[in-house]
Amino acid sequence: MIDWMRLGANLSWILGISLSLAAISIASWEAELLHQGTAERLRKRGTRFSLNLAAVLFCLGLAGLSTEIWTMVIWLVLDLWFIIQSIYALR
């Protein structure tokens, strides 16, 4: 039988990693195209939001995979931090 909760948690952290790699890759490509530094492109609002969303998905996935309560709490606190950062990235 498929454990749907673990499948969803694994899907979440894998999507988070994929999104972060895509955001960094696009920022690097845009930096090269516009003759800017990659760090400058990573500071853009859309890129920061994408990276924060990736971190939210990653932390949520690892919280779902945690077997001990204290590790789950740490991942959820980190998740909350990145949610707040995502909100600030949109402003």
DOVEXRO-960316 format. One record per atom (N, C-alpha, C): residue in one letter; x, y, z. Coordinates in steps of 0.2 Angstrom, whole numbers, padded with zeros to 4 digits, always signed. Layout:
<nodes>
AXYZ/...
</nodes>
This chain:
<nodes>
M+0004-0006+0000/M+0000+0000+0000/M+0004+0006+0000/I+0002+0011-0004/I+0006+0018-0004/I+0005+0022+0002/D+0010+0024+0005/D+0010+0029+0011/D+0009+0036+0007/W+0003+0039+0007/W+0002+0045+0003/W+0005+0051+0007/M+0006+0051+0013/M+0008+0056+0017/M+0016+0057+0016/R+0019+0051+0016/R+0027+0051+0014/R+0028+0053+0007/L+0024+0051+0003/L+0024+0053-0004/L+0024+0060-0005/G+0019+0063-0002/G+0018+0070-0002/G+0023+0074+0001/A+0026+0072+0006/A+0032+0075+0010/A+0038+0075+0005/N+0039+0069+0002/N+0045+0069-0002/N+0044+0073-0009/L+0038+0073-0011/L+0036+0077-0017/L+0038+0085-0015/S+0036+0087-0009/S+0037+0094-0007/S+0044+0096-0007/W+0048+0092-0004/W+0055+0094-0004/W+0059+0093-0010/I+0057+0088-0014/I+0060+0088-0021/I+0058+0094-0025/L+0051+0096-0025/L+0049+0102-0029/L+0053+0108-0026/G+0054+0108-0020/G+0058+0114-0017/G+0065+0115-0020/I+0068+0109-0020/I+0075+0109-0023/I+0075+0111-0030/S+0070+0108-0034/S+0070+0109-0041/S+0068+0116-0042/L+0064+0119-0038/L+0062+0126-0039/L+0068+0131-0038/S+0072+0129-0033/S+0078+0133-0031/S+0083+0133-0036/L+0084+0127-0039/L+0089+0126-0044/L+0087+0130-0051/A+0080+0130-0052/A+0078+0133-0058/A+0079+0141-0057/A+0077+0143-0051/A+0078+0151-0050/A+0085+0153-0050/I+0089+0149-0048/I+0097+0151-0048/I+0099+0150-0055/S+0097+0145-0059/S+0099+0145-0066/S+0096+0150-0070/I+0090+0152-0069/I+0087+0158-0073/I+0091+0164-0071/A+0092+0165-0065/A+0095+0172-0063/A+0102+0172-0066/S+0106+0166-0066/S+0113+0166-0069/S+0112+0168-0076/W+0107+0165-0080/W+0107+0166-0087/W+0105+0173-0088/E+0100+0176-0084/E+0099+0183-0085/E+0105+0188-0084/A+0108+0186-0079/A+0114+0190-0077/A+0119+0190-0083/E+0120+0184-0086/E+0125+0184-0091/E+0122+0188-0097/L+0116+0187-0098/L+0112+0191-0104/L+0113+0198-0103/L+0112+0201-0097/L+0112+0208-0096/L+0118+0211-0094/H+0123+0207-0094/H+0130+0209-0091/H+0130+0211-0084/Q+0127+0208-0080/Q+0126+0210-0073/Q+0129+0204-0069/G+0130+0205-0062/G+0132+0200-0058/G+0126+0195-0056/T+0128+0189-0055/T+0123+0184-0053/T+0120+0186-0046/A+0124+0189-0042/A+0121+0191-0035/A+0116+0196-0036/E+0117+0201-0041/E+0113+0206-0042/E+0106+0204-0044/R+0106+0199-0049/R+0100+0196-0051/R+0096+0192-0046/L+0100+0189-0041/L+0097+0185-0036/L+0093+0189-0031/R+0095+0196-0030/R+0092+0201-0026/R+0086+0203-0029/K+0084+0202-0035/K+0078+0204-0038/K+0072+0201-0034/R+0066+0205-0034/R+0060+0203-0030/R+0058+0196-0032/G+0057+0195-0039/G+0054+0189-0041/G+0059+0183-0039/T+0065+0184-0040/T+0070+0178-0038/T+0070+0177-0031/R+0070+0182-0027/R+0069+0181-0020/R+0063+0177-0018/F+0057+0179-0021/F+0051+0176-0019/F+0051+0168-0021/S+0054+0167-0027/S+0055+0160-0029/S+0059+0156-0025/L+0065+0159-0022/L+0069+0155-0018/L+0066+0154-0011/N+0062+0159-0009/N+0059+0158-0002/N+0053+0153-0003/L+0050+0153-0008/L+0045+0148-0009/L+0048+0141-0010/A+0053+0140-0013/A+0057+0134-0013/A+0059+0132-0006/A+0061+0136-0002/A+0063+0135+0005/A+0057+0133+0009/V+0051+0136+0008/V+0045+0134+0011/V+0043+0127+0009/L+0044+0125+0003/L+0042+0118+0001/L+0047+0113+0004/F+0053+0115+0004/F+0059+0111+0006/F+0057+0109+0014/C+0056+0114+0018/C+0055+0114+0025/C+0049+0110+0026/L+0044+0111+0023/L+0038+0108+0024/L+0038+0100+0022/G+0042+0099+0017/G+0043+0092+0016/G+0047+0088+0021/L+0052+0091+0023/L+0057+0088+0029/L+0053+0088+0035/A+0048+0093+0037/A+0044+0092+0043/A+0040+0086+0042/G+0037+0085+0036/G+0033+0079+0035/G+0036+0073+0036/L+0043+0073+0034/L+0047+0066+0035/L+0050+0065+0042/S+0049+0070+0046/S+0052+0070+0053/S+0049+0065+0057/T+0053+0061+0060/T+0050+0056+0065/T+0050+0058+0072/E+0054+0063+0074/E+0054+0065+0081/E+0051+0072+0081/I+0047+0074+0086/I+0043+0080+0087/I+0048+0086+0087/W+0054+0086+0090/W+0058+0091+0090/W+0061+0093+0083/T+0062+0088+0079/T+0065+0090+0072/T+0059+0093+0068/M+0053+0090+0069/M+0047+0093+0066/M+0046+0100+0067/V+0047+0102+0074/V+0046+0109+0076/V+0051+0113+0073/I+0057+0111+0073/I+0062+0115+0070/I+0061+0117+0063/W+0059+0112+0059/W+0057+0113+0052/W+0051+0117+0051/L+0046+0116+0055/L+0040+0121+0055/L+0042+0128+0056/V+0046+0129+0061/V+0049+0136+0063/V+0052+0139+0057/L+0057+0135+0054/L+0060+0137+0048/L+0055+0139+0042/D+0050+0135+0042/D+0045+0136+0037/D+0042+0142+0038/L+0040+0144+0044/L+0036+0150+0046/L+0041+0156+0044/W+0047+0155+0045/W+0052+0161+0044/W+0052+0162+0036/F+0052+0157+0032/F+0053+0158+0025/F+0046+0160+0022/I+0041+0158+0025/I+0034+0161+0023/I+0034+0169+0024/I+0037+0171+0030/I+0037+0178+0032/I+0042+0181+0027/Q+0047+0178+0025/Q+0052+0181+0020/Q+0049+0182+0013/S+0045+0177+0012/S+0041+0177+0005/S+0036+0183+0005/I+0033+0184+0010/I+0028+0190+0010/I+0032+0196+0010/Y+0038+0197+0013/Y+0042+0203+0012/Y+0045+0204+0005/A+0046+0198+0002/A+0049+0198-0005/A+0044+0201-0010/L+0037+0200-0008/L+0032+0202-0013/L+0031+0210-0012/R+0033+0213-0006/R+0032+0220-0005/R+0037+0224-0008/
</nodes>
